[in-house]
Each structure stands twice: as C-alpha cells, then as structure tokens.
Amino acid sequence: IKHFPGKPELIESEYVRYLIFLQIRNYLLKGDLQLPIEEETRLAAFAVQASLGDYDSDIHKENYLADLKFLSRRTLKSEDIIIDLHKQLK
C-alpha cells in the first residue's frame, strides 16, 4: 500500500490488516522506517505480541526473543524494552 491508515482498527478486512502488519514488520527488519528507536521498539513489541500472543511467564522464559528477529538495529537494551512492552500488551 502507498499510505498506512491512521486508524488500522477501522479496516474491516482481517486479511488487509494482516498484510499491513507484514509490511510494517518487513520495514522494521530492513531498517526502512525513519523512526526513533523508541517507536521502533514499540512497533516490534506489537509484532512480538501478534506473533507470540500475550505474555505468559510460564511460556516466555528468559531470552525468549533470542531466536526472533524484529528489528534491524537490535541491541540488548532494545530487546529488554520490547520484553517490558510485551508484558504490558493485552
């Protein structure tokens, strides 16, 4: 798509929302988005939640993001922020 909708929740098609998610995730992986790292980690936390579901301490053990790629410029600090944000998402 050329432009991302301001309110994706207004998109009725689940399939279109999924395609937008995939496109944003690819932008994060390639580093194509011109965003501050705080916004990138927030989007990455949403991507983690969409992929893995709500945070569950029984399932999501330490370093559960080690094998997942969601950011092009990944650091331990950004990973910790993503985990903290993932814990808050429902």
VODO-763500 format. One record per atom (N, C-alpha, C): atom name; residue number from 1; x, y, z. Coordinates in steps of 0.2 Angstrom, whole numbers, plus 5000, padded with zeros to 4 digits. Example, Ala and Ser with C-alpha at 12.3 -4.5 7.8 and 13.67 -1.06 7.14 Angstrom:
2
site at = N i = 1 xx = 5066 yy = 4972 zz = 5039
site at = CA i = 1 xx = 5062 yy = 4978 zz = 5039
site at = C i = 1 xx = 5066 yy = 4984 zz = 5039
site at = N i = 2 xx = 5064 yy = 4989 zz = 5035
site at = CA i = 2 xx = 5068 yy = 4995 zz = 5036
site at = C i = 2 xx = 5064 yy = 5000 zz = 5039
//
This chain:
90
site at = N i = 1 xx = 5004 yy = 4994 zz = 5000
site at = CA i = 1 xx = 5000 yy = 5000 zz = 5000
site at = C i = 1 xx = 5004 yy = 5006 zz = 5000
site at = N i = 2 xx = 5002 yy = 5012 zz = 4998
site at = CA i = 2 xx = 5006 yy = 5018 zz = 4997
site at = C i = 2 xx = 5006 yy = 5021 zz = 5004
site at = N i = 3 xx = 5000 yy = 5022 zz = 5007
site at = CA i = 3 xx = 4999 yy = 5025 zz = 5013
site at = C i = 3 xx = 4996 yy = 5021 zz = 5019
site at = N i = 4 xx = 4999 yy = 5021 zz = 5025
site at = CA i = 4 xx = 4996 yy = 5017 zz = 5030
site at = C i = 4 xx = 4990 yy = 5021 zz = 5033
site at = N i = 5 xx = 4985 yy = 5018 zz = 5035
site at = CA i = 5 xx = 4979 yy = 5021 zz = 5038
site at = C i = 5 xx = 4981 yy = 5024 zz = 5045
site at = N i = 6 xx = 4978 yy = 5029 zz = 5046
site at = CA i = 6 xx = 4979 yy = 5032 zz = 5053
site at = C i = 6 xx = 4976 yy = 5028 zz = 5059
site at = N i = 7 xx = 4971 yy = 5025 zz = 5057
site at = CA i = 7 xx = 4967 yy = 5021 zz = 5062
site at = C i = 7 xx = 4966 yy = 5014 zz = 5059
site at = N i = 8 xx = 4971 yy = 5009 zz = 5060
site at = CA i = 8 xx = 4970 yy = 5002 zz = 5057
site at = C i = 8 xx = 4964 yy = 4998 zz = 5059
site at = N i = 9 xx = 4962 yy = 5000 zz = 5065
site at = CA i = 9 xx = 4956 yy = 4996 zz = 5068
site at = C i = 9 xx = 4950 yy = 4998 zz = 5064
site at = N i = 10 xx = 4950 yy = 5003 zz = 5060
site at = CA i = 10 xx = 4944 yy = 5004 zz = 5056
site at = C i = 10 xx = 4944 yy = 5000 zz = 5049
site at = N i = 11 xx = 4949 yy = 4997 zz = 5048
site at = CA i = 11 xx = 4950 yy = 4992 zz = 5042
site at = C i = 11 xx = 4946 yy = 4986 zz = 5044
site at = N i = 12 xx = 4941 yy = 4985 zz = 5040
site at = CA i = 12 xx = 4936 yy = 4979 zz = 5041
site at = C i = 12 xx = 4939 yy = 4972 zz = 5040
site at = N i = 13 xx = 4943 yy = 4972 zz = 5034
site at = CA i = 13 xx = 4946 yy = 4966 zz = 5032
site at = C i = 13 xx = 4952 yy = 4963 zz = 5037
site at = N i = 14 xx = 4951 yy = 4958 zz = 5040
site at = CA i = 14 xx = 4957 yy = 4955 zz = 5044
site at = C i = 14 xx = 4963 yy = 4953 zz = 5039
site at = N i = 15 xx = 4961 yy = 4951 zz = 5033
site at = CA i = 15 xx = 4967 yy = 4950 zz = 5029
site at = C i = 15 xx = 4971 yy = 4956 zz = 5027
site at = N i = 16 xx = 4968 yy = 4962 zz = 5026
site at = CA i = 16 xx = 4971 yy = 4968 zz = 5024
site at = C i = 16 xx = 4975 yy = 4970 zz = 5030
site at = N i = 17 xx = 4972 yy = 4969 zz = 5036
site at = CA i = 17 xx = 4976 yy = 4971 zz = 5042
site at = C i = 17 xx = 4982 yy = 4967 zz = 5043
site at = N i = 18 xx = 4982 yy = 4960 zz = 5041
site at = CA i = 18 xx = 4987 yy = 4956 zz = 5042
site at = C i = 18 xx = 4993 yy = 4958 zz = 5037
site at = N i = 19 xx = 4991 yy = 4960 zz = 5031
site at = CA i = 19 xx = 4996 yy = 4962 zz = 5026
site at = C i = 19 xx = 4999 yy = 4968 zz = 5028
site at = N i = 20 xx = 4996 yy = 4973 zz = 5031
site at = CA i = 20 xx = 4999 yy = 4979 zz = 5033
site at = C i = 20 xx = 5004 yy = 4977 zz = 5039
site at = N i = 21 xx = 5002 yy = 4973 zz = 5043
site at = CA i = 21 xx = 5007 yy = 4970 zz = 5049
site at = C i = 21 xx = 5013 yy = 4967 zz = 5045
site at = N i = 22 xx = 5012 yy = 4963 zz = 5040
site at = CA i = 22 xx = 5018 yy = 4960 zz = 5037
site at = C i = 22 xx = 5023 yy = 4965 zz = 5034
site at = N i = 23 xx = 5019 yy = 4970 zz = 5031
site at = CA i = 23 xx = 5023 yy = 4975 zz = 5028
site at = C i = 23 xx = 5027 yy = 4980 zz = 5033
site at = N i = 24 xx = 5024 yy = 4981 zz = 5038
site at = CA i = 24 xx = 5027 yy = 4985 zz = 5044
site at = C i = 24 xx = 5033 yy = 4981 zz = 5047
site at = N i = 25 xx = 5032 yy = 4975 zz = 5048
site at = CA i = 25 xx = 5037 yy = 4970 zz = 5051
site at = C i = 25 xx = 5043 yy = 4970 zz = 5046
site at = N i = 26 xx = 5042 yy = 4969 zz = 5040
site at = CA i = 26 xx = 5047 yy = 4969 zz = 5035
site at = C i = 26 xx = 5051 yy = 4976 zz = 5035
site at = N i = 27 xx = 5048 yy = 4981 zz = 5035
site at = CA i = 27 xx = 5051 yy = 4988 zz = 5036
site at = C i = 27 xx = 5056 yy = 4988 zz = 5042
site at = N i = 28 xx = 5053 yy = 4985 zz = 5048
site at = CA i = 28 xx = 5057 yy = 4985 zz = 5054
site at = C i = 28 xx = 5063 yy = 4981 zz = 5053
site at = N i = 29 xx = 5063 yy = 4975 zz = 5050
site at = CA i = 29 xx = 5068 yy = 4971 zz = 5049
site at = C i = 29 xx = 5074 yy = 4974 zz = 5044
site at = N i = 30 xx = 5071 yy = 4977 zz = 5039
site at = CA i = 30 xx = 5076 yy = 4980 zz = 5034
site at = C i = 30 xx = 5079 yy = 4987 zz = 5037
site at = N i = 31 xx = 5076 yy = 4990 zz = 5042
site at = CA i = 31 xx = 5078 yy = 4997 zz = 5044
site at = C i = 31 xx = 5075 yy = 5002 zz = 5039
site at = N i = 32 xx = 5070 yy = 5001 zz = 5036
site at = CA i = 32 xx = 5067 yy = 5006 zz = 5031
site at = C i = 32 xx = 5063 yy = 5011 zz = 5034
site at = N i = 33 xx = 5061 yy = 5010 zz = 5040
site at = CA i = 33 xx = 5057 yy = 5016 zz = 5043
site at = C i = 33 xx = 5061 yy = 5021 zz = 5046
site at = N i = 34 xx = 5060 yy = 5027 zz = 5045
site at = CA i = 34 xx = 5064 yy = 5033 zz = 5048
site at = C i = 34 xx = 5060 yy = 5035 zz = 5055
site at = N i = 35 xx = 5061 yy = 5030 zz = 5060
site at = CA i = 35 xx = 5058 yy = 5032 zz = 5066
site at = C i = 35 xx = 5064 yy = 5032 zz = 5072
site at = N i = 36 xx = 5062 yy = 5035 zz = 5077
site at = CA i = 36 xx = 5066 yy = 5035 zz = 5083
site at = C i = 36 xx = 5066 yy = 5028 zz = 5086
site at = N i = 37 xx = 5072 yy = 5026 zz = 5089
site at = CA i = 37 xx = 5072 yy = 5019 zz = 5091
site at = C i = 37 xx = 5066 yy = 5017 zz = 5096
site at = N i = 38 xx = 5064 yy = 5022 zz = 5100
site at = CA i = 38 xx = 5058 yy = 5021 zz = 5105
site at = C i = 38 xx = 5052 yy = 5018 zz = 5101
site at = N i = 39 xx = 5051 yy = 5022 zz = 5095
site at = CA i = 39 xx = 5045 yy = 5020 zz = 5091
site at = C i = 39 xx = 5046 yy = 5013 zz = 5088
site at = N i = 40 xx = 5052 yy = 5012 zz = 5086
site at = CA i = 40 xx = 5054 yy = 5005 zz = 5083
site at = C i = 40 xx = 5053 yy = 5000 zz = 5088
site at = N i = 41 xx = 5055 yy = 5001 zz = 5094
site at = CA i = 41 xx = 5054 yy = 4995 zz = 5099
site at = C i = 41 xx = 5047 yy = 4994 zz = 5100
site at = N i = 42 xx = 5043 yy = 5000 zz = 5100
site at = CA i = 42 xx = 5036 yy = 4999 zz = 5102
site at = C i = 42 xx = 5032 yy = 4995 zz = 5096
site at = N i = 43 xx = 5034 yy = 4996 zz = 5090
site at = CA i = 43 xx = 5031 yy = 4993 zz = 5085
site at = C i = 43 xx = 5033 yy = 4985 zz = 5085
site at = N i = 44 xx = 5040 yy = 4984 zz = 5087
site at = CA i = 44 xx = 5042 yy = 4977 zz = 5087
site at = C i = 44 xx = 5039 yy = 4974 zz = 5093
site at = N i = 45 xx = 5037 yy = 4977 zz = 5098
site at = CA i = 45 xx = 5033 yy = 4974 zz = 5104
site at = C i = 45 xx = 5026 yy = 4972 zz = 5101
site at = N i = 46 xx = 5023 yy = 4976 zz = 5097
site at = CA i = 46 xx = 5017 yy = 4974 zz = 5095
site at = C i = 46 xx = 5017 yy = 4968 zz = 5090
site at = N i = 47 xx = 5023 yy = 4968 zz = 5086
site at = CA i = 47 xx = 5024 yy = 4962 zz = 5082
site at = C i = 47 xx = 5025 yy = 4956 zz = 5086
site at = N i = 48 xx = 5029 yy = 4956 zz = 5091
site at = CA i = 48 xx = 5030 yy = 4950 zz = 5096
site at = C i = 48 xx = 5023 yy = 4948 zz = 5099
site at = N i = 49 xx = 5019 yy = 4953 zz = 5101
site at = CA i = 49 xx = 5013 yy = 4951 zz = 5104
site at = C i = 49 xx = 5008 yy = 4948 zz = 5098
site at = N i = 50 xx = 5009 yy = 4950 zz = 5092
site at = CA i = 50 xx = 5004 yy = 4947 zz = 5087
site at = C i = 50 xx = 5007 yy = 4940 zz = 5085
site at = N i = 51 xx = 5013 yy = 4939 zz = 5085
site at = CA i = 51 xx = 5016 yy = 4933 zz = 5084
site at = C i = 51 xx = 5016 yy = 4928 zz = 5089
site at = N i = 52 xx = 5017 yy = 4930 zz = 5095
site at = CA i = 52 xx = 5018 yy = 4925 zz = 5101
site at = C i = 52 xx = 5012 yy = 4925 zz = 5106
site at = N i = 53 xx = 5007 yy = 4930 zz = 5105
site at = CA i = 53 xx = 5002 yy = 4931 zz = 5109
site at = C i = 53 xx = 5004 yy = 4935 zz = 5116
site at = N i = 54 xx = 4999 yy = 4935 zz = 5120
site at = CA i = 54 xx = 5000 yy = 4939 zz = 5126
site at = C i = 54 xx = 5006 yy = 4936 zz = 5130
site at = N i = 55 xx = 5009 yy = 4940 zz = 5134
site at = CA i = 55 xx = 5015 yy = 4937 zz = 5138
site at = C i = 55 xx = 5012 yy = 4933 zz = 5143
site at = N i = 56 xx = 5016 yy = 4927 zz = 5144
site at = CA i = 56 xx = 5014 yy = 4922 zz = 5149
site at = C i = 56 xx = 5021 yy = 4920 zz = 5152
site at = N i = 57 xx = 5022 yy = 4921 zz = 5159
site at = CA i = 57 xx = 5029 yy = 4920 zz = 5162
site at = C i = 57 xx = 5030 yy = 4912 zz = 5162
site at = N i = 58 xx = 5025 yy = 4908 zz = 5161
site at = CA i = 58 xx = 5026 yy = 4901 zz = 5161
site at = C i = 58 xx = 5029 yy = 4899 zz = 5154
site at = N i = 59 xx = 5027 yy = 4902 zz = 5149
site at = CA i = 59 xx = 5029 yy = 4901 zz = 5142
site at = C i = 59 xx = 5035 yy = 4905 zz = 5140
site at = N i = 60 xx = 5035 yy = 4911 zz = 5141
site at = CA i = 60 xx = 5040 yy = 4916 zz = 5139
site at = C i = 60 xx = 5046 yy = 4916 zz = 5144
site at = N i = 61 xx = 5050 yy = 4912 zz = 5144
site at = CA i = 61 xx = 5056 yy = 4912 zz = 5148
site at = C i = 61 xx = 5061 yy = 4917 zz = 5146
site at = N i = 62 xx = 5066 yy = 4917 zz = 5150
site at = CA i = 62 xx = 5072 yy = 4922 zz = 5149
site at = C i = 62 xx = 5075 yy = 4921 zz = 5142
site at = N i = 63 xx = 5076 yy = 4926 zz = 5138
site at = CA i = 63 xx = 5079 yy = 4926 zz = 5132
site at = C i = 63 xx = 5074 yy = 4923 zz = 5126
site at = N i = 64 xx = 5068 yy = 4923 zz = 5128
site at = CA i = 64 xx = 5063 yy = 4920 zz = 5123
site at = C i = 64 xx = 5063 yy = 4924 zz = 5116
site at = N i = 65 xx = 5066 yy = 4930 zz = 5116
site at = CA i = 65 xx = 5066 yy = 4933 zz = 5109
site at = C i = 65 xx = 5073 yy = 4932 zz = 5106
site at = N i = 66 xx = 5077 yy = 4928 zz = 5109
site at = CA i = 66 xx = 5084 yy = 4927 zz = 5106
site at = C i = 66 xx = 5084 yy = 4925 zz = 5098
site at = N i = 67 xx = 5079 yy = 4920 zz = 5097
site at = CA i = 67 xx = 5079 yy = 4917 zz = 5090
site at = C i = 67 xx = 5074 yy = 4921 zz = 5085
site at = N i = 68 xx = 5071 yy = 4926 zz = 5088
site at = CA i = 68 xx = 5066 yy = 4930 zz = 5084
site at = C i = 68 xx = 5069 yy = 4937 zz = 5081
site at = N i = 69 xx = 5068 yy = 4939 zz = 5075
site at = CA i = 69 xx = 5071 yy = 4945 zz = 5073
site at = C i = 69 xx = 5065 yy = 4950 zz = 5071
site at = N i = 70 xx = 5065 yy = 4956 zz = 5074
site at = CA i = 70 xx = 5060 yy = 4961 zz = 5074
site at = C i = 70 xx = 5063 yy = 4968 zz = 5072
site at = N i = 71 xx = 5069 yy = 4968 zz = 5073
site at = CA i = 71 xx = 5072 yy = 4975 zz = 5072
site at = C i = 71 xx = 5079 yy = 4974 zz = 5068
site at = N i = 72 xx = 5080 yy = 4979 zz = 5064
site at = CA i = 72 xx = 5087 yy = 4979 zz = 5060
site at = C i = 72 xx = 5093 yy = 4981 zz = 5065
site at = N i = 73 xx = 5091 yy = 4986 zz = 5069
site at = CA i = 73 xx = 5097 yy = 4988 zz = 5074
site at = C i = 73 xx = 5095 yy = 4986 zz = 5081
site at = N i = 74 xx = 5096 yy = 4979 zz = 5082
site at = CA i = 74 xx = 5094 yy = 4976 zz = 5088
site at = C i = 74 xx = 5100 yy = 4976 zz = 5093
site at = N i = 75 xx = 5098 yy = 4978 zz = 5100
site at = CA i = 75 xx = 5103 yy = 4978 zz = 5105
site at = C i = 75 xx = 5100 yy = 4975 zz = 5111
site at = N i = 76 xx = 5104 yy = 4973 zz = 5116
site at = CA i = 76 xx = 5101 yy = 4970 zz = 5122
site at = C i = 76 xx = 5096 yy = 4975 zz = 5125
site at = N i = 77 xx = 5098 yy = 4981 zz = 5125
site at = CA i = 77 xx = 5093 yy = 4986 zz = 5128
site at = C i = 77 xx = 5086 yy = 4987 zz = 5125
site at = N i = 78 xx = 5087 yy = 4986 zz = 5118
site at = CA i = 78 xx = 5080 yy = 4987 zz = 5114
site at = C i = 78 xx = 5076 yy = 4980 zz = 5115
site at = N i = 79 xx = 5080 yy = 4975 zz = 5116
site at = CA i = 79 xx = 5077 yy = 4968 zz = 5117
site at = C i = 79 xx = 5073 yy = 4968 zz = 5124
site at = N i = 80 xx = 5076 yy = 4971 zz = 5129
site at = CA i = 80 xx = 5073 yy = 4972 zz = 5136
site at = C i = 80 xx = 5067 yy = 4977 zz = 5136
site at = N i = 81 xx = 5068 yy = 4982 zz = 5132
site at = CA i = 81 xx = 5062 yy = 4986 zz = 5131
site at = C i = 81 xx = 5056 yy = 4983 zz = 5128
site at = N i = 82 xx = 5058 yy = 4979 zz = 5123
site at = CA i = 82 xx = 5052 yy = 4975 zz = 5119
site at = C i = 82 xx = 5049 yy = 4970 zz = 5124
site at = N i = 83 xx = 5053 yy = 4967 zz = 5128
site at = CA i = 83 xx = 5050 yy = 4962 zz = 5133
site at = C i = 83 xx = 5046 yy = 4966 zz = 5138
site at = N i = 84 xx = 5048 yy = 4971 zz = 5140
site at = CA i = 84 xx = 5044 yy = 4975 zz = 5145
site at = C i = 84 xx = 5037 yy = 4978 zz = 5142
site at = N i = 85 xx = 5038 yy = 4980 zz = 5136
site at = CA i = 85 xx = 5032 yy = 4982 zz = 5132
site at = C i = 85 xx = 5027 yy = 4976 zz = 5131
site at = N i = 86 xx = 5030 yy = 4970 zz = 5129
site at = CA i = 86 xx = 5026 yy = 4964 zz = 5128
site at = C i = 86 xx = 5022 yy = 4962 zz = 5134
site at = N i = 87 xx = 5025 yy = 4963 zz = 5140
site at = CA i = 87 xx = 5022 yy = 4961 zz = 5146
site at = C i = 87 xx = 5016 yy = 4965 zz = 5147
site at = N i = 88 xx = 5016 yy = 4972 zz = 5145
site at = CA i = 88 xx = 5010 yy = 4976 zz = 5146
site at = C i = 88 xx = 5004 yy = 4975 zz = 5141
site at = N i = 89 xx = 5006 yy = 4972 zz = 5135
site at = CA i = 89 xx = 5001 yy = 4972 zz = 5130
site at = C i = 89 xx = 4996 yy = 4966 zz = 5131
site at = N i = 90 xx = 4990 yy = 4968 zz = 5130
site at = CA i = 90 xx = 4984 yy = 4963 zz = 5130
site at = C i = 90 xx = 4980 yy = 4963 zz = 5124
//
